[in-house]
Amino acid sequence: MKWDDAKQIINSDPEVIKELDNNSIKYKVVREIIKTRHELNLTQEQLAELVGTKQSNISRLESGEYNPTIEFLSKVAQAMGKTLEIRLQ
């Protein structure tokens, strides 16, 4: 499935939107990770190698099945040439 197709499904399904609202911070992070990985043309396997983890861990992260630590999110961000920023507003 292409990213645009997945994005269209996510944005058009009321149940998905409701679930996203309920878990908005977690899903915002996941969406950013997936978006950045796609922009860099990285597979989950390639990202996992850069992070130093298994592809299955990246898959679990991207599916929302995993509640990652800040340390893990930071490693993922660094592997993609990004930084992790956390703000209290």
C-alpha positions as CSV (number, residue, x, y, z in Angstrom):
1,M,0.0,0.0,0.0
2,K,1.3,3.4,-0.9
3,W,1.6,6.1,1.7
4,D,-1.0,8.3,0.0
5,D,-3.5,5.4,-0.1
6,A,-3.0,4.8,3.6
7,K,-3.3,8.5,4.4
8,Q,-6.6,8.7,2.5
9,I,-7.9,5.7,4.5
10,I,-6.8,7.2,7.8
11,N,-8.4,10.5,7.0
12,S,-11.7,9.2,5.7
13,D,-12.6,6.5,8.3
14,P,-14.5,8.0,11.3
15,E,-13.5,5.2,13.6
16,V,-9.9,5.7,12.7
17,I,-10.2,9.4,13.3
18,K,-11.9,8.8,16.7
19,E,-9.1,6.4,17.7
20,L,-6.5,8.9,16.6
21,D,-8.1,11.6,18.6
22,N,-8.0,9.3,21.7
23,N,-4.3,8.6,21.2
24,S,-3.3,11.8,19.4
25,I,0.2,12.3,20.8
26,K,1.2,8.7,20.2
27,Y,-0.2,8.7,16.7
28,K,1.3,12.0,15.8
29,V,4.7,10.6,16.6
30,V,4.0,7.5,14.7
31,R,2.7,9.4,11.7
32,E,5.8,11.6,11.7
33,I,8.1,8.6,11.9
34,I,6.3,6.9,9.0
35,K,6.3,10.1,6.9
36,T,10.0,10.8,7.5
37,R,10.9,7.1,6.7
38,H,9.0,7.3,3.4
39,E,10.5,10.7,2.6
40,L,14.0,9.2,3.1
41,N,13.0,6.1,1.0
42,L,13.9,3.8,3.8
43,T,12.3,0.4,4.4
44,Q,11.5,-0.7,7.9
45,E,14.4,-3.1,7.6
46,Q,16.8,-0.3,6.6
47,L,15.6,1.9,9.5
48,A,15.9,-1.0,11.9
49,E,19.5,-1.5,10.9
50,L,20.3,2.2,11.4
51,V,18.6,2.1,14.8
52,G,20.3,-1.1,15.8
53,T,17.1,-3.0,16.4
54,K,14.9,-5.6,14.6
55,Q,12.5,-4.8,11.7
56,S,9.7,-6.3,13.8
57,N,10.3,-3.5,16.4
58,I,9.9,-0.8,13.8
59,S,6.8,-2.5,12.5
60,R,5.3,-2.6,16.0
61,L,6.2,1.0,16.5
62,E,4.6,2.1,13.3
63,S,1.4,0.0,13.9
64,G,0.9,1.6,17.3
65,E,1.2,-1.7,19.1
66,Y,4.3,-0.6,20.9
67,N,4.5,2.1,23.5
68,P,8.1,3.2,22.9
69,T,10.5,4.8,25.4
70,I,11.8,8.3,24.8
71,E,15.2,6.8,24.4
72,F,14.0,4.5,21.6
73,L,12.2,7.4,19.8
74,S,15.4,9.4,20.1
75,K,17.4,6.6,18.4
76,V,14.8,6.4,15.6
77,A,14.9,10.2,15.1
78,Q,18.7,10.2,15.1
79,A,18.9,7.3,12.6
80,M,16.8,9.4,10.2
81,G,19.0,12.5,10.8
82,K,16.4,14.2,13.0
83,T,16.1,15.2,16.6
84,L,13.3,14.4,19.0
85,E,11.8,17.5,20.7
86,I,9.3,17.3,23.5
87,R,7.4,20.4,24.6
88,L,5.0,21.1,27.4
89,Q,2.5,23.7,26.3
